[in-house]
């Protein structure tokens, strides 16, 4: 356990030196406060119009940013060190491959978790102080937890990429393709399927398909308990599925565990 904590501490402080924590926190804070207070500026008002509209807007934008940031943070975690010759050196220490993987995950995951908490938590506190409604804190808590799990899932996916390719440039290209697929292509394909079947696709089938995309699971977690009138497209069909926020969070957690397990298998069989 001490070996894992040592690696995690090293990765976390590397992120601090590279200004990752500060950059991500500022991005999330500006995103959160900006959408919350100025999202209705076009209508001539400033401030939160409704909690459902605010969360829907934050989820729609965060679903693009969080996966991209997580992939950029982690795509070269192993292939980069292999090219630099430090990966083999690390494994000469009394450190197993699984311990190295876990340490990197906890360190880089800690950066994403802390940045998410500080960035979006600041907006939640400001709104609570303004409206004194505990529902705001509860709703933002679900949002922060799910946003953290979304970031961790794409961190684990980045490890799979980093261990599956032999060059850092290839890892960067694959990471961008993965982001493009989950953030854009998947939903467009789902929408095309709905149109092609004249919306005859059952709610349960659509929901099952959406579970194949962690970005969609993230949005469903945050939209499941709010007014669905603010939601359009395929999400509006699946939002009333018989899945609680707790069940959706468990599915999102499985998107963290499964790629991490695959990364462990790849690392164990990887020739250095």
Secondary structure, DSSP 4 states (H G I P E B T S, - for coil): -HHHHHHHHHHHHHHHHTTHHHHHHHHHHHHHHHHHHHTTGGGT--S-S-HHHHHHHHHHHHHHHHHHHHHHHHTTTTHHHHHHTHHHHHTTSS--HHHHHHHHHHHHHHHHHHHHHHHHHHHHHHHHHHH--HHHHHHHHHHHHHHHHHHHHHHHHHHHHHHH-SSHHHHHHHHHHHHHIIIIIHHHHHHHHHHHTTT-S-HHHHHHHHTT-HHHHHHHHHHTTS-GGG--THHHHHTTSS--HHHHHHHHHHHHHHHHHHHHHHHHH---
